Amino acid sequence: MSVVASSPWRRTTRRRRSLPAAARIRSHHVHGWRARRWGCAALAVALAAAGCDRVIDRQIERGLTARADRSVPEAPGIHVVLCGTGSPLPDKDRAGACTAVLAGGEFLLVDVGPGSWETATLAGLPTGDLSAILLTHFHSDHIGDLGEAITQSWIAGRTHPLDVYGPPGTTRVVNGFDEAYAADESYRNIHHGETYMPAAAAPAVGHDVELTDAADSDAVVFDRNGLRVTMFRVHHDPVRPAVGYRFDYGGRSVVVSGDTAKSASVTKHAAGADLLIHEALQPELMKRVATVADRVGQQRLAKMARDTLGYHTSPVEAAEVARDAGVATLVFTHEVPGPNNFITRRLFLAGVSGVYTGTVVLGEDGMRFDLPPKS
């Protein structure tokens, strides 16, 4: 099996530096040689203006043409882009949970956590061609950008209402975002006109998918152009319902676990998958977070950090799932806390190689995986 993974770009934050007092510009009158110097500078600027315009135009053109790569959904095989590998913990390098899957001309997003829509756009995904969104559950770090995804995909050219699938409660969430963005949609329709911003295409439509009470129950939620998506129940109590998704296309398969404690349902539905994208919380690191929070007087944070231990999967447990399911490649996402340096990456993966001998990837925002179809 050939999986081609491309390196991600990184989010960066920049701070403005204050100039020292001696370097700050001060008001003064311009006399003599100063006036001549500025006159020469103005002439040079004027002479270079035409060339500058051409440079600026080329930059704009590159930005416009590189923004969306519409060839990706049509390319053979399944293509996966990590649009958000973070958690509720603040992380300048990671957006909230979001995974893009493209195959057979279809483009789907699993969850849309805060900041993930920007990642999807910067990754060059064809945002105006978004087919559907699949929600795993309703924690804020998984739905925070739903309004942006609905509105911005419409702005980018979506011409039909956006389908949003998920467990019972999805329709309520979608209707809430539609209502919150109703005024914005009206403004844009009036401003740009029905031809470019058709009102009928603006909203999303929620689809509640019922599952049985069985711990490993499942249901097909999307089946079009050869891409088949199966929703399955996972264990994220007290969050109910919570689900994961399996994608099958061209003899390839990708599974997204959603948020879950170690679950036999994930093992069952990931059987033989080429790619398992599994959430992971490093318990020893989170215990240290809680201990330090107690020490500095942040008991509220310490309590919440300890609460998270019971309904997430550790990296070693996720590796056991991948091993037992016969998965070719395991990709960690929703990484808690984010392993953003050599030390935390090493600690995050401690013990994983002892239980799983397949390929292991610490997911990063913007990372892409291409799975060619089987011959």
ABEGO torsion letter per residue (X at the ends): XBBBBBBBBBBBBBBBBBBBAAABBBBBBBBEAAAAAAAAAAAAAAAAAAAAAAAAAAAAAAAAAAABBAAAAABBEBBBBBABABBABBBAABBBBBBBBBBGGBBBBBEBBBGAAAAAAAAGBBAAABABBBBABABAAAAAAAAAAAAAAAAAGBABBBBBBEBBGAAAAAAAAAAAAAAAAAAAAAAAEAAABBAAAABBBBBBBBBBABAABBBBABBBGGBBBBBBBBBAOABOBBBBBBBBBGGBBBBBAEBBBBBAAAAAAABGBABBBBBBBBAAAAAAAAAAAAAAGBAAAAAAAAAAAAABBBAAAAAAAAAAAGBABBBBBGBOBBBABAAAAAAAABGAAAABABBBBBBBBGBBBBBBBBX
